[in-house]
C-alpha cells in the first residue's frame, strides 16, 4: 500500500510502478491482495531482481503481539495450505541485525484471501494453522521466488492486534489499490458513528507500524542485508 511504500522512499510511487530506491534495490507498489502481489513479483523479476522481499504490515493473530512488533517468519503459509520456507541465511542476518532494537518473532505468517475483521475470525485462523500473523500478499511473493529459485524473506509489522475489530466504514474507504478515499470514510463514519473509536485506535496502530518499518529500513541501511 502507498503508506507502506512511503517508509522506503519519498519519491512518488503509483500502483504497479517500480523505482530504484538504493543501489540495486527496487521497490514495486503492488496494491492489496494475492493477484497484485504476484504481478508485482513477476515485474521485479523482469527488471532483473535476484531476491524478493515482502514488505509491509500484518494483522496479529495471537495475544502479546502489539502494533509495531515485527514478524520475521521462517515459514509463510498460503491460504491453500502451501508452505514456503524463507532463505535461512538472509533471515538470520536480518534477525541478528534487528534483535534487541525491535521486538520481533519468527513464527509462521499466513495468507488470507480476505481481511479478517473480528477477533473471532483471527482466533479461528490461528487455531487452525498455528500462525501468529496474517497478510494478503507474502505467500504470492514466496511462490514466485520459489518458482524462480530465488531467495525470499518477509518483513511484516503488526498493524492490528488480535483483540481489535476492524471498522467496516474504514475498510470500505480504501480501494483495492490501497488508496484512502476520504469521502468514503466520512460517509461511513456518519452512517456508523459507533466505529469512530475503533477508527482512532486503528489510526494509532498504523502510525506505530509505519514507525517500525522506517526503523527497519534505516537499521538495514536500505539494502535489507539481501544476498548479492
C-alpha positions in Angstrom: 0.0 0.0 0.0 1.0 3.6 -0.5 1.7 4.3 3.2 3.9 1.3 3.4 5.9 2.4 0.4 6.4 5.8 2.0 8.5 4.2 4.7 11.1 3.3 2.0 11.1 6.3 -0.2 9.9 9.9 -0.5 9.6 9.5 -4.3 6.0 9.4 -5.6 5.1 5.9 -6.5 1.9 4.7 -8.1 0.2 1.3 -8.1 2.1 -1.0 -10.5 5.2 1.2 -10.6 8.8 0.2 -9.8 11.5 2.6 -8.7 15.1 2.2 -7.6 15.4 3.5 -4.0 19.0 2.5 -3.3 21.8 1.0 -5.4 20.5 -2.5 -6.5 17.3 -2.1 -4.5 13.9 -1.9 -6.4 10.5 -1.1 -4.8 7.3 -2.1 -6.5 4.0 -0.8 -5.2 1.6 -3.8 -5.7 -1.6 -2.8 -4.0 -3.7 -5.2 -2.0 -4.1 -8.9 -2.5 -2.6 -12.1 -3.9 -3.0 -11.3 -7.6 -1.5 -7.9 -7.4 1.4 -9.2 -5.3 2.1 -12.0 -7.9 2.1 -9.4 -10.7 4.5 -7.2 -8.6 6.9 -10.1 -8.1 6.9 -11.0 -11.8 7.5 -7.4 -12.7 10.5 -7.3 -10.4 11.9 -10.5 -12.0 11.6 -8.9 -15.4 13.6 -6.0 -14.1 16.4 -8.4 -13.0 15.6 -8.9 -9.3 17.7 -11.7 -7.8 16.0 -11.8 -4.4 12.4 -10.9 -3.3 11.2 -9.4 0.0 7.6 -8.9 1.1 7.4 -5.6 2.9 4.5 -4.0 4.9 2.0 -4.6 7.7 0.2 -7.7 9.0 -2.6 -8.5 11.4 -1.8 -10.1 14.8 -3.5 -13.5 15.5 -2.2 -14.2 19.0 -2.0 -12.4 22.3 1.2 -10.5 23.0 1.7 -9.1 19.5 1.2 -5.4 19.7 1.3 -2.7 17.0 4.8 -2.0 15.9 6.1 -5.6 16.6 7.9 -7.2 13.8 7.0 -10.7 12.4 10.1 -12.1 10.6 8.7 -15.5 9.8 10.7 -18.6 9.0 7.7 -20.1 7.2 5.0 -18.4 5.1 1.7 -20.3 4.6 -0.7 -20.0 1.7 -4.4 -19.9 2.1 -4.4 -23.3 0.2 -2.2 -24.8 2.9 1.0 -24.5 0.8 4.2 -23.9 2.8 7.2 -21.7 1.9 10.5 -21.5 3.8 12.3 -18.2 3.7 16.0 -18.1 2.9 17.7 -19.1 6.1 20.9 -17.2 5.8 19.1 -14.0 4.8 16.6 -14.4 7.6 19.4 -14.9 10.2 21.3 -11.8 9.0 18.1 -9.7 9.4 17.3 -11.3 12.8 20.8 -10.7 14.1 20.8 -7.1 13.0 17.3 -6.3 14.3 17.1 -8.4 17.5 17.4 -6.2 20.6 16.4 -3.0 19.0 13.0 -4.1 17.6 10.6 -6.6 19.2 10.3 -9.5 16.8 9.1 -13.1 16.5 9.8 -15.7 13.8 6.7 -17.9 13.9 4.6 -18.5 10.8 2.8 -15.9 8.7 -0.3 -17.0 6.9 -2.1 -15.7 3.8 -5.8 -14.7 3.9 -7.9 -14.1 0.8 -10.0 -11.6 2.7 -9.5 -9.0 5.5 -10.1 -10.6 8.9 -12.5 -8.2 10.6 -13.1 -9.6 14.1 -11.1 -11.2 17.0 -13.2 -14.4 16.4 -12.0 -14.6 12.8 -8.4 -14.1 13.8 -8.6 -16.5 16.7 -10.1 -19.2 14.5 -7.4 -18.8 11.8 -4.6 -19.0 14.5 -6.2 -22.1 16.0 -6.5 -23.9 12.6 -3.0 -23.1 11.4 -0.7 -22.2 14.3 0.3 -18.9 12.5 0.9 -15.8 14.6 0.1 -13.1 11.9 -1.8 -12.7 8.7 -1.4 -10.7 5.5 -2.7 -11.0 1.9 0.5 -10.8 -0.2 3.5 -12.6 1.2 2.6 -16.1 0.1 2.2 -15.0 -3.5 5.7 -13.4 -3.5 7.1 -16.5 -1.8 5.6 -18.7 -4.5 7.1 -16.6 -7.3 10.5 -16.7 -5.6 10.3 -20.5 -5.2 9.4 -21.0 -8.8 12.3 -18.7 -9.9 14.7 -20.4 -7.3 15.5 -17.1 -5.7 16.0 -16.1 -2.0 12.9 -14.8 -0.3 12.0 -13.2 3.1 9.1 -11.4 4.6 9.2 -8.4 6.9 5.8 -7.6 8.3 4.9 -5.3 11.1 1.8 -5.7 13.2 -0.8 -3.0 12.5 -3.8 -4.5 14.3 -4.0 -6.9 17.2 -6.0 -10.0 18.0 -8.5 -8.1 20.1 -9.1 -5.3 17.6 -12.3 -5.2 15.5 -11.6 -3.5 12.2 -14.3 -0.9 11.4 -16.1 -1.7 8.2 -16.5 2.0 7.4 -12.7 2.5 7.4 -12.0 -0.6 5.3 -14.7 0.3 2.7 -13.0 3.7 2.4 -9.9 2.0 0.8 -9.9 0.9 -2.8 -8.2 -2.4 -3.8 -5.1 -0.5 -4.6 -4.8 0.8 -1.1 -5.8 4.4 -1.6 -7.9 6.0 1.1 -11.0 7.8 -0.3 -11.7 10.4 2.3 -15.3 11.0 1.2 -16.0 7.3 1.6 -14.5 7.4 5.1 -16.6 10.4 6.2 -19.7 8.9 4.8 -19.1 5.6 6.5 -18.4 7.2 9.9 -21.6 9.3 9.6 -23.5 6.1 8.9 -21.7 4.2 11.7 -20.6 6.7 14.4 -20.1 3.9 16.8 -17.0 2.9 14.8 -15.2 6.2 15.5 -13.2 4.9 18.5 -12.1 1.8 16.6 -11.0 4.0 13.7 -9.0 6.2 16.1 -7.4 3.1 17.6 -6.5 1.7 14.2 -5.0 5.1 13.1 -2.7 5.0 16.1 -1.8 1.4 15.5 -0.9 2.1 11.8 1.3 5.0 12.9 3.2 2.7 15.2 3.6 0.1 12.4 4.9 2.7 10.0 7.4 3.9 12.6 8.8 0.4 13.0 9.0 -0.1 9.2 11.0 3.1 8.9 13.4 2.0 11.7 13.9 -1.3 10.0 14.8 0.3 6.7 17.3 2.6 8.4 18.8 -0.2 10.5 19.5 -2.3 7.4 20.8 0.7 5.6 18.3 0.4 2.8 19.8 -2.9 1.5 17.9 -5.2 3.8 21.1 -7.3 4.0 19.9 -9.0 0.8 22.1 -11.7 -0.9 24.3 -10.2 -3.5 
